Amino acid sequence: MYWRSEQNGLRGFTKSNWARDGETRKSTGEYVFTLGSSPITWCSKRQPTIALQSIETEYRCLVDGAK
């Protein structure tokens, strides 16, 4: 049960690992959203394409989290 409070703000966090998979060189993107201190949704998946730079991987991860 969630109570109305200023501390129960919605927060989102993203993380990416550039070219983590050694065989395919694809990156992994992760995100989690919390309400207060409780996670309400999360995802971790390999990105469908190969990123040429780490900033490209981070941008794709942010976009997936924003969706």
C-alpha positions, 0 to 999 in steps of 0.5 A: 500500500502506498501513502501520499507523501512527498518522499514517494516521488517517481524516479527513473534510473538507466544503465548501459554496458557498451559491447558487453556481449563478446560474441555479437558486440551488442550492448545491454541496456537496463532501467528501473523506475521506483515509487518511493523506495519500491521498484515498480517496473524494470527491464534489462535486455540486449540492444538489437543493433551494434553501437559504434560508441558508448554514448550511442548505447547510453542514448538508446537506453534512455530512450527505452526507459522514456518509452 
